[in-house]
Amino acid sequence: MPRIYRLRNVALPARAGRYAVMPGRAMLSEVFALTPGDGAASGFVLAQLPRGPAPLLWVQDRVSRQEAGRPYLPGLGLPGPILRVDVARAADVLSAAEDGLHCTALSAVVAEIWGDPPALSFTASKRLALRAEASGLPCWLIRRGASPDLSAARERWRVVSLPSAPHPDDPAAPGAPRWRAELFRARDRRPGTWVMCYDPATDRVDLSAPFADGALAKAGHAGG
Amino acid sequence: MELWQKQATQAGDPPPQEVPVALRTEGPHGPVIHATNRAARLAGVREGARVTDMQALCPGLRVEHADPEGDSRLLARLNLWMRRWCPWSAVDGTNGLVLDTTGADHLWGGEAAMLVDMETRLSRLGFSAQLALAPTWGAAWALARFGPVRAICHDTADLAPLPVAALRLHGDTALLLHRLGLKCVGDLAAMPRLSLARRFSRAKLDANPLLRLDQATGRMGEPLAPPDAPPSFRAIARLAEPIMDPAHHLPALCHDLCARLEAAGQGARRLSLCVYRTDGERRRIEVSTAAPSRDPAHLHSLFRDRLERIDPGFGFDLITLEAPGAELLDRTQPMLGGRKDAALELPRLIDRLTARFGARALSRPAARQSHIPERAEVTAPLLAPPQDSPPLPNRPARLLDHPEEIRVLYAVPEGPPAQFVWRRQTHRVARYQGPERIAPEWWQDRPGTRLRDYFMVEDHDGRRLWLYREGLPADGRGGPPRWFLHGMFF
């Protein structure tokens, strides 16, 4: 699980750079995974969660679980335990997440919803947002196969994986994972696009300028 | 012994009657005989002797492992079953049950008829029993083990011909009494009490023949302490008119039940709400909690979404709320700052989610030592203490429940994939790492399970996926190897 954050690139706009990552803010945030069968969104969300031994509530609907798999403990390396809730419908995901936000013993709540169900209306997202702010817990919605409709989420991201960094030892092997994260709506800061590189060896996330080199930019656009 | 025979019969491998069988336990100097069957007893195998000695004595002896914990569990269950004859019964040591049948024997046609009935019913269960009836616990113990069949003791003189070991004495003390020439209980009873008291003044109870004799003759009391039925907690609402919806009465019922629980220092683990309908039917719903609780608001919230599942029929006029499962719960002080207690919050969340979505919806993965990816994760109890699980290298962040088969193009059959089709999309492999070969766990997999070669691949869009090839081209375990996609990396 990514642990330390560092801003590496000076080319970022000053305000956006200062706010680029703020782990553990108690609010509702939404992440759209552009490609469904992709671990980038979960990696990005885990990077934003607070550290600690408190359990993490992870709610999934059935389609998300079938299409994108379940979080796999040996690959995550979380500091605390994870409580998984598998329910069938999106409405159940929302109510389970709301129940979780009542409980201050958790570290965060992550909910995965597939598609654009009618249950996830503006009112439902507003409910979650207010509940998260009242209880002081971060709440993340991972949306797959969805279009960004009206929502009360305080921050909305689009995340997609990029070709990974070169492997230090083996040129044929994939190296540290890289993601392109686009903040396209935020309440209290300016939207922007970042390239994040997660280094599993040192367990930290580095931010670099969006598309500092041409090849990466092309790959990123192709992926997006 | 009989438990073992029952298990052997269930397993379809009962030994014939004439084969001597013995059960062994671990003694201080190697294995010793714990129990024997009739054939072994006739061959001279004694309980408590060493297994090697007895095997020398009886070469055809079949020795099996004893299961003392299973025996004691069975005895505890049998103890409750024996209450069909009388209300008071308790487990006595490792191989006895003591029943207080005072005032119960006439219901079964007298004392002798009751003993016959007990023996018949026990033999139908597959147990042999030595029964005896006596005014005191000690006398019944002695007669059951050393007396005649189905002995009924009327007088202390009945105990006189029994050996001194029948007084529940330690082996050393019985030997000492033998050496003193006191061979049976009658000899001991004839001795002056003063000299016995002087000789054994400092001895403990099981080495003191005088105290044991007093217990057997009833001069010293020995109360029976049967395991008590757990107290039941129940709140009742009787209504003047039949109603259709119990929701309005539930808060008062919860308050009432919690007051009772608090008075007894208990917390509810299971709750059952029962409505008695006017048409003579009864309907109930049950909820359970992860940790004992007696908070009325919390218990009420567990029923909130389930009340609609109760079928009211034409209405009901009696509602009971019962706590069939209760556990000890100490009083806790509320936090001084007015914050909610974090230790209580998590069980409540679990209760709430379990009540709404069922116990199977919730799971808490825990790491386990295994190379097979789906076996490296097991479900732990929801409230287990956290354990440290270091992340394994090269394991994906997400795992598919069922690996999805893919069609693969490769340059060499045992090499990495060059291109694959997954969910009707073609992915070209840009970079790969592997293979990581994971062999099947032969001690639990079926024979013929194929090994897996895992590849971590990255396609041209940057997706990092976990593929595996099941088997090798010529491993003799089925046709050409198949390819699967099993997980996704960050």
Interface residues (C-beta under 8 A of the other chain):
Chain A: M1 T35 G37 D38 G39 A40 S42 G43 L46 P53 P55 L57 R65 Q66 A68 G69 R70 P71 Y72 L73 P74 G75 L76 G77 G80 P81 I82 L83 R84 V85 D86 V87 D92 S95 A96 D99 G100 H102 C103 T104 A105 L106 V160 S161 L162 P163 S164 H167 D170 A172 A173 P174 P177 R178 W179 Y198 A219 A222 G223
Chain B: R339 K340 A342 A343 E345 L346 R348 L349 I350 R352 L353 R356 F357 A361 L362 S363 R364 P365 A366 A367 P373 A376 E377 A380 L382 P386 S389 P390 P391 L392 R395 P396 A397 R398 L399 L400 D401 W422 R423 A430 R431 Y432 Q433 M456 V457 E458 H460 D461 G462 R463 R464 L465 G487 M488 F489 F490
